[in-house]
Amino acid sequence: MMIRSSLENTGYAGKKNQLADSWRDGAGQIRLAKSTISNLFRYTGRGAAARSLSLGAFNEVIALDAERRTLDVEGLATFETIVNHCLPQGFLPLVVPELKHITVGGATVGIGIESTCFRHGFVHDGLLEADVLLPGGRIVTCSADNEHSDLFHALPNSYGTLGYILRAKIALAEALPYVHLRVSRFDDARSYLGAMRAATDAADIDFVEGLFFEDRRFYLMLGRFSREVPQVDDVLRKNIFYKLVQARSDIFLRTPDYIFRYDPEWFWNIPESPFHTIFRRYAPRQFRNSSFYTKYSARKKQFVEAIVGARDTGIEPLIQDWEVPWQNAEALVDFCLENVSLDGLPWAALPIRSPRQPTLYPIEAGELYFNLGCYCQVRRPEGKAPYHYTRIMDRECFDLGGIKMLYSSTFLDETQFNARFNGPAYRVLKDKYDPDGKAPTLYSKVAHTA
Ligand SMILES: Cc1cc2nc3c(=O)[nH]c(=O)nc-3n(C[C@H](O)[C@H](O)[C@H](O)COP(=O)(O)OP(=O)(O)OC[C@H]3O[C@@H](n4cnc5c(N)ncnc54)[C@H](O)[C@@H]3O)c2cc1C
């Protein structure tokens, strides 16, 4: 059953009223339906939900307040829409994820990150207030200090299981039209991490991130906003961003191209083949993005499975982010380089310091964390169980006092999961905001069940 297949485009207040007026309780759990792609990457499907809730119409910017540096925006607006609206006025959200079609609601409940995280924390740290549609149909406004502050602090890492964000008020920062990246190469993890750590204290640096490879080449990219640049590099057709980093010590990009630098290749998931080289060069602009590529790979997989059957080729996703306290960064880097093969593709690294501790994502407020990301398909080592690399990386991350993001799958059992992600507090919140269990639980959404 589909709840509200379409909401008329009557502005935010109109859409919200229509949603409230048309709400009908029904049997079974709800699931979000939207008009843009999902950026979840769970290793197992979840089957059909009883009731599909269409909120795709909540996808617009409401208002930018330049004086207060805030943006009111509907929960399913993509960051592409937000950047297009804010940047011409000289602003950007504090943290903007690197894929264009990630939404503000999805990144808030799903722990969004970027190269500004060393200064501003996660995407959710920029949230000031939200209207949330509770799973039972009631709409509440929550902020850090109102009667629903418990919900506000529990939105990060809740993945829609406590309700859907219909409207968010988020903080903005000033932004300029270009970004100058200075790239430095290191040959050992210790000096690389030392330089990355030092950069987080430099007041004049706007972006800090890194890429590194299994032959122990480590690249640190330090970015600054700029009003003017001597040239503008092309990362849509001519260059692939992660390759350009290995070739140049100075890169100059338009700010949107920098923000979405990994979008045209969906990180590094577009294969290196003559067909794809031509595709990169000549495909219409609307096909050169992660959204198209996500849909294309899903269809290709279906097609191949229909022709040859679903057989285990040993190729599997390793699409995941892990965070460990900074003092354990070198140990995590050594572990991944010694134990995981990415066949020449890069690992991504970021420093993150968050000003507050969300209820369901227990990291220490004010502590520097090292974020390690991997976004590609890997060949499982001979004789190993499915998702071998994910399992060993998860274990190492937890042993080093870290935490992992849940947009991909977890292999923890429910007891271990509740111990790591504050299960007791979640239970209390779930009973309060979803007493009839109209939305699935967090564990049932993220656990690998095959
Ligand atoms: C390959 C890959 C690369 C990624 N790269 C980045 C990156 O560069 N930076 C980054 O920050 N993140 C990244 N992510 C993680 C991504 O931000 C999260 O998966 C995020 O939750 C996706 O949000 P979405 O808007 O695409 O929503 P969806 O994928 O559609 O939904 C994600 C979850 O959030 C829930 N949800 C969606 N909208 C709302 C809402 N309005 N209110 C409440 N719940 C909602 C859904 O029910 C679902 O459980 C990446 C993920 C993948 C798979």
The ligand as an ORCA input file, in Angstrom:
! r2SCAN-3c Opt
* xyz 0 1
  C      29.142      4.468     -1.926
  C      28.728      5.353     -0.809
  C      29.389      6.529     -0.626
  C      29.024      7.386      0.392
  N      29.696      8.536      0.491
  C      29.339      9.406      1.396
  C      29.979     10.662      1.465
  O      30.822     10.993      0.668
  N      29.644     11.488      2.449
  C      28.645     11.150      3.310
  O      28.333     11.953      4.156
  N      28.015      9.992      3.260
  C      28.335      9.112      2.336
  N      27.675      7.936      2.282
  C      26.688      7.591      3.320
  C      25.374      8.311      3.127
  O      25.468      9.638      3.573
  C      24.319      7.627      3.996
  O      24.118      6.341      3.485
  C      23.003      8.399      3.998
  O      22.151      7.840      4.977
  C      22.349      8.363      2.634
  O      21.279      9.255      2.613
  P      20.259      9.362      1.387
  O      19.779     10.733      1.427
  O      20.836      8.851      0.140
  O      19.065      8.459      1.901
  P      18.687      6.964      1.629
  O      19.874      6.187      1.207
  O      17.511      6.935      0.773
  O      18.248      6.547      3.094
  C      19.212      6.309      4.071
  C      18.511      5.979      5.371
  O      18.029      7.160      5.924
  C      16.604      7.116      6.071
  N      16.150      8.410      5.627
  C      16.240      8.947      4.388
  N      15.699     10.182      4.373
  C      15.274     10.429      5.637
  C      14.650     11.526      6.256
  N      14.283     12.620      5.577
  N      14.402     11.446      7.585
  C      14.722     10.351      8.319
  N      15.292      9.268      7.754
  C      15.580      9.310      6.427
  C      16.125      5.979      5.198
  O      14.990      5.374      5.736
  C      17.324      5.041      5.241
  O      17.311      4.215      6.368
  C      27.991      7.047      1.279
  C      27.297      5.849      1.104
  C      27.666      5.012      0.053
  C      26.926      3.741     -0.149
*
